[in-house]
Each structure stands twice: as structure tokens, then as C-alpha cells.
Amino acid sequence: MSRQAQQTHEPETPHLEFDGSTPYEDYVRADVLTHLQQPRSDDPGEMVFLVTTQVMELWFTVIVHEWETASQALRRDDVPTAVDALKRSVRELEALNASWTPLGQLTPAQFNSYRGALGEGSGFQSAMYRRLEFLLGDKSRSMLVPHRGTPRAHAELEKALHEPSLYDEVLRFLARGGHAVPEAVLRRDVSEKYEPSPEVERVWAEIYTGDQNDPLVRLGEALTDVAELVWRWRNDHLVATRRAMGSKTGTGGSAGVAWLEKRARNTVFPELWTARSHV
């Protein structure tokens, strides 16, 4: 075929004939995803709320996957793989946080038009979000209680409760590298919420005072990026809720804005922040 003929040749028609569903559908399961929505009111705004919430659940799932990947890599002393997973999770957290955009402008009347459809449903009942919080070190056995009626979710949360958090794995990795992480931190009950340690703060201060090309500095910065975006997630949630419902009691019987304000004050990976005052 001549060069001119090649340049004018029309592209071939894509393959259109398949036995059964398309390979795309087999892989993505789009038909399942796009038929999961079952609004409970006649308000058109409920569809936006429902789909956005489901999208958030998918982002929770992939972020949990990334942090578990990072934890497993740190157990192998594989910092590059851990940092890569953390950096991916940063982009995913940015996308998760952007999910508040469709909901952040709701007026109280607009939210009230379908709020009753939620019944006692509330985001704090999300099993996947609870796994995300457990990986951050924010452990609480009482948060397993809402999931007693769903055996798989309860079993997964029970397992996550008793496993080291991402930050526990970071500190164990630092200790294996000769850093002075105290035994009390290394041997703590990992089913309890992590509490800050002055000795761990000094470890991070020493790392940040040293060579700025040290892989441990890159690890610390990747963790700090994660912590910052988790803080932004909690604050965006707080602002969206405050705009939509003020200080009313939240769905599911929570204290609503007051409960979210308390959550927003919790610092993720605390010594990574306080150590900066000593560098």
C-alpha cells in the first residue's frame, strides 16, 4: 500500500459482536454499578446524594487498599513501594474530598426534602470508612457494634481492630532501622487508639533535621500529605453538614455538627506535626 493510501485509509470498525456481555462490562461491572441506586423519595436531589455517597464508598475501598499495601511493604522494609502506595492514596484522597462539591451547596430546605429517606442511616455506620479510620490508628471497639448484623463486615472490622495500623507499621519499621522508638509504643495494644509519644516526636525531629534526600523524609512527607487530606476531608464534611442542617441532631442519632467538630480536631500521625517545631 502506498504512503498516500495509508494516510487516507479509514480506521477499522471496532469489534461490535460479542457472545454475551462486552469484555468492558465483564471487567467493570458497570451495569451492576449503575443499577444500585434505589431512591426512597420523589425528590430529584436524592439521586445526587445517593450516587455521591456510593462514590465515596468506592474511594474508601481503594484508599484502604493503598494503605494496606503500604503497611505490607513496610513490614518487608520496602520503603519505595510503601511511598508509591501512599502517593497514589494522596491523589485518591483529593478525588474523595472533591466528592463534597455536589453536596456542599445544599440549603437546609433542599436537604430536608429527602433527609427523611435516610431514616437512621448515617455515614459513621460505613464499615469501609471505619476500616480506613482503624488504619489511621483511630481504633474503637464500640464502633463494631453497628455491624453485628452483617457478619462479613463485622469480621473484617474485628480483624482490622487487632491488626497494627499503618502508623504502627511505620514506627516498627523505624525501630528496626535503629531509631529510638520506645518499647511501650512498639508493644502497645494496637486495638486501642494511638496516643502521641514525646520519644516518637524526637525520632521524627531527628529524621527531619538530617539529610533531606533521606527516604525516611520522603516517607514522612507522604504520610503528612495523607494526614493533611484526611483533616481536609473531616473539615469539608463538617462544613457541608453545617450548611445543610445547622446544629440539629445528625441522622443515626449522632450529635451532628458537634460530633464532626470533635472529629475534626483529631490529628492524624500527630508527632509528624509536632516534631516540626523542633527542626
C-alpha positions as CSV (number, residue, x, y, z in Angstrom):
1,M,0.0,0.0,0.0
2,S,1.3,3.4,-0.9
3,R,2.1,6.1,1.7
4,Q,-0.8,8.2,0.4
5,A,-3.2,5.3,0.7
6,Q,-2.0,4.6,4.2
7,Q,-2.7,8.2,5.2
8,T,-6.2,8.2,3.8
9,H,-7.2,4.7,5.0
10,E,-10.2,4.9,7.2
11,P,-9.8,3.3,10.7
12,E,-11.2,-0.2,11.1
13,T,-14.6,-0.5,12.6
14,P,-14.3,-1.6,16.3
15,H,-15.3,-5.1,17.2
16,L,-19.0,-4.9,17.9
17,E,-20.1,-8.6,18.1
18,F,-19.7,-10.5,21.4
19,D,-21.1,-13.7,22.9
20,G,-22.9,-12.4,25.9
21,S,-21.9,-9.2,27.7
22,T,-19.0,-7.0,26.5
23,P,-15.5,-7.5,27.9
24,Y,-15.8,-4.0,29.3
25,E,-18.9,-5.0,31.3
26,D,-17.3,-8.2,32.4
27,Y,-14.4,-6.2,33.9
28,V,-16.0,-3.0,35.2
29,R,-19.5,-4.4,36.1
30,A,-20.9,-1.1,35.0
31,D,-24.4,-2.5,34.7
32,V,-24.3,-3.5,38.4
33,L,-22.9,-0.1,39.5
34,T,-25.5,1.9,37.6
35,H,-28.4,0.0,38.9
36,L,-27.6,0.1,42.6
37,Q,-29.4,3.3,43.1
38,Q,-32.8,2.9,44.8
39,P,-34.0,6.4,45.8
40,R,-36.6,6.4,48.6
41,S,-38.2,9.8,47.9
42,D,-39.6,11.6,44.8
43,D,-37.1,14.5,45.2
44,P,-34.7,14.6,42.3
45,G,-31.9,15.8,44.6
46,E,-31.8,12.5,46.4
47,M,-30.2,10.8,43.4
48,V,-27.2,13.1,43.6
49,F,-26.9,12.4,47.3
50,L,-27.1,8.7,46.9
51,V,-24.7,8.4,44.0
52,T,-22.2,10.7,45.6
53,T,-22.3,8.6,48.8
54,Q,-21.7,5.4,46.8
55,V,-18.8,7.0,45.0
56,M,-17.3,7.9,48.4
57,E,-17.6,4.2,49.4
58,L,-15.6,3.2,46.3
59,W,-12.9,5.7,47.2
60,F,-12.8,4.4,50.8
61,T,-12.3,0.9,49.3
62,V,-9.3,1.9,47.1
63,I,-7.7,4.1,49.8
64,V,-7.9,1.2,52.3
65,H,-6.2,-1.0,49.6
66,E,-3.4,1.5,49.2
67,W,-2.8,1.8,53.0
68,E,-2.8,-1.9,53.4
69,T,-0.3,-2.2,50.5
70,A,1.9,0.4,52.2
71,S,1.6,-1.5,55.6
72,Q,2.6,-4.8,54.0
73,A,5.6,-3.1,52.2
74,L,6.8,-1.6,55.4
75,R,6.8,-5.0,57.1
76,R,9.2,-6.0,54.3
77,D,11.3,-2.8,54.8
78,D,10.3,-1.9,51.3
79,V,10.1,1.9,51.5
80,P,9.7,2.7,47.8
81,T,6.6,0.5,47.4
82,A,5.1,2.0,50.6
83,V,5.8,5.6,49.4
84,D,4.3,4.8,46.0
85,A,1.1,3.5,47.6
86,L,0.9,6.5,49.9
87,K,1.4,8.9,47.0
88,R,-1.4,7.2,45.0
89,S,-3.6,7.5,48.0
90,V,-3.0,11.2,48.1
91,R,-4.5,11.6,44.6
92,E,-7.3,9.3,45.6
93,L,-8.0,11.4,48.8
94,E,-8.1,14.5,46.6
95,A,-10.8,12.9,44.5
96,L,-12.6,11.7,47.6
97,N,-12.6,15.2,49.1
98,A,-13.9,16.6,45.8
99,S,-17.0,14.4,46.3
100,W,-18.2,17.0,48.8
101,T,-18.6,19.5,45.9
102,P,-22.1,18.3,44.7
103,L,-23.3,18.3,48.3
104,G,-21.6,21.3,49.8
105,Q,-24.1,23.9,48.5
106,L,-27.2,22.2,49.8
107,T,-29.6,24.6,51.6
108,P,-31.5,23.2,54.6
109,A,-34.7,23.0,52.7
110,Q,-33.1,21.1,49.9
111,F,-31.6,18.6,52.3
112,N,-34.8,18.3,54.3
113,S,-36.7,17.4,51.1
114,Y,-35.2,13.9,51.2
115,R,-33.5,13.6,54.6
116,G,-36.3,11.5,56.0
117,A,-35.5,8.9,53.4
118,L,-32.2,8.2,55.2
119,G,-34.1,7.1,58.3
120,E,-31.4,6.2,60.9
121,G,-28.7,5.9,58.2
122,S,-25.5,7.9,58.9
123,G,-22.0,7.9,57.4
124,F,-20.5,6.8,60.7
125,Q,-22.1,3.4,60.0
126,S,-19.9,2.9,57.0
127,A,-17.9,-0.3,57.5
128,M,-15.3,0.6,54.9
129,Y,-14.8,4.1,56.3
130,R,-14.3,2.5,59.8
131,R,-11.6,0.3,58.3
132,L,-10.0,3.5,56.9
133,E,-10.1,5.1,60.4
134,F,-8.7,2.0,62.0
135,L,-5.7,2.1,59.6
136,L,-5.1,5.6,60.7
137,G,-4.8,4.4,64.3
138,D,-8.2,5.7,65.4
139,K,-9.4,2.4,67.0
140,S,-12.6,1.9,68.9
141,R,-14.2,-1.4,69.8
142,S,-17.6,0.3,70.2
143,M,-17.6,1.1,66.5
144,L,-18.0,-2.6,65.7
145,V,-21.4,-2.7,67.4
146,P,-23.4,-1.2,64.4
147,H,-22.1,-4.1,62.2
148,R,-23.2,-7.1,64.3
149,G,-26.0,-7.8,61.9
150,T,-23.6,-8.1,58.9
151,P,-21.2,-10.9,59.7
152,R,-18.7,-10.3,56.9
153,A,-18.3,-6.6,57.7
154,H,-18.1,-7.3,61.4
155,A,-15.4,-10.0,60.9
156,E,-13.4,-7.7,58.7
157,L,-13.6,-4.9,61.3
158,E,-12.7,-7.2,64.2
159,K,-9.6,-8.3,62.3
160,A,-8.7,-4.7,61.5
161,L,-9.2,-3.7,65.1
162,H,-6.5,-6.1,66.3
163,E,-4.0,-5.5,63.4
164,P,-1.3,-2.8,63.6
165,S,-2.4,0.4,62.0
166,L,-0.4,2.0,59.1
167,Y,1.4,4.2,61.6
168,D,2.2,1.3,63.9
169,E,3.9,-0.3,60.9
170,V,5.8,2.9,60.2
171,L,7.1,3.1,63.8
172,R,8.1,-0.6,63.8
173,F,10.0,0.0,60.6
174,L,11.8,3.0,62.2
175,A,12.7,0.9,65.2
176,R,14.2,-1.9,63.1
177,G,16.3,0.8,61.4
178,G,17.8,1.8,64.8
179,H,15.6,4.7,65.7
180,A,14.7,5.1,69.4
181,V,11.0,4.3,69.2
182,P,10.2,3.3,72.8
183,E,9.2,-0.3,73.7
184,A,6.0,0.9,75.2
185,V,4.9,2.2,71.8
186,L,6.1,-0.9,69.9
187,R,4.3,-3.3,72.3
188,R,1.2,-1.2,72.9
189,D,-2.3,-2.8,72.5
190,V,-3.0,-2.0,68.8
191,S,-6.7,-2.4,69.3
192,E,-6.6,0.9,71.3
193,K,-6.4,4.4,69.9
194,Y,-2.9,5.6,69.2
195,E,-1.7,8.2,71.7
196,P,1.2,10.6,70.9
197,S,4.7,9.9,72.3
198,P,7.4,12.5,73.1
199,E,10.0,10.0,72.2
200,V,8.5,9.4,68.8
201,E,8.3,13.1,68.3
202,R,12.1,13.3,68.9
203,V,12.6,10.5,66.3
204,W,10.8,12.4,63.6
205,A,12.7,15.7,64.6
206,E,16.0,13.9,64.2
207,I,14.9,12.5,60.8
208,Y,13.8,15.9,59.6
209,T,16.9,17.6,60.8
210,G,19.1,15.3,58.8
211,D,19.6,14.7,55.0
212,Q,16.6,16.0,53.2
213,N,17.1,13.3,50.5
214,D,16.8,10.5,53.1
215,P,14.0,8.1,52.1
216,L,12.6,8.5,55.6
217,V,12.0,12.2,54.9
218,R,10.1,11.2,51.8
219,L,8.1,8.7,53.8
220,G,7.4,11.3,56.5
221,E,6.2,13.8,53.8
222,A,4.0,11.2,52.1
223,L,2.4,10.4,55.5
224,T,2.0,14.2,56.2
225,D,0.2,14.6,52.8
226,V,-2.2,11.8,53.8
227,A,-2.8,13.4,57.2
228,E,-3.5,16.8,55.8
229,L,-6.0,15.5,53.3
230,V,-7.8,13.4,56.0
231,W,-8.0,16.6,58.0
232,R,-9.5,18.4,55.0
233,W,-12.0,15.6,54.5
234,R,-13.2,15.9,58.0
235,N,-13.5,19.7,57.8
236,D,-15.3,19.6,54.4
237,H,-17.7,17.1,55.9
238,L,-18.2,19.5,58.9
239,V,-18.8,22.5,56.6
240,A,-21.2,20.6,54.3
241,T,-23.2,19.4,57.3
242,R,-23.3,22.8,58.9
243,R,-24.6,24.3,55.7
244,A,-27.3,21.6,55.2
245,M,-28.6,21.2,58.7
246,G,-27.1,23.6,61.2
247,S,-26.7,22.3,64.7
248,K,-29.6,19.8,64.5
249,T,-29.1,16.2,65.7
250,G,-27.5,14.1,63.0
251,T,-29.0,11.1,61.2
252,G,-28.4,7.9,63.2
253,G,-28.7,9.8,66.5
254,S,-25.2,11.4,66.4
255,A,-24.6,14.9,67.7
256,G,-24.3,16.1,64.1
257,V,-22.1,19.2,63.8
258,A,-20.8,18.9,67.4
259,W,-19.6,15.3,66.8
260,L,-18.0,16.3,63.5
261,E,-16.2,19.3,65.2
262,K,-14.7,16.9,67.7
263,R,-13.6,14.6,64.9
264,A,-12.0,17.4,63.0
265,R,-9.8,18.3,66.0
266,N,-8.2,14.8,65.9
267,T,-4.7,15.0,64.4
268,V,-3.5,12.1,62.2
269,F,0.1,10.9,62.8
270,P,0.5,13.6,65.5
271,E,4.2,13.5,66.0
272,L,4.8,14.3,62.3
273,W,3.2,17.7,63.1
274,T,4.6,18.5,66.5
275,A,8.2,17.5,65.5
276,R,8.3,20.4,63.1
277,S,8.6,22.8,66.0
278,H,11.9,21.2,66.9
279,V,13.6,21.2,63.5
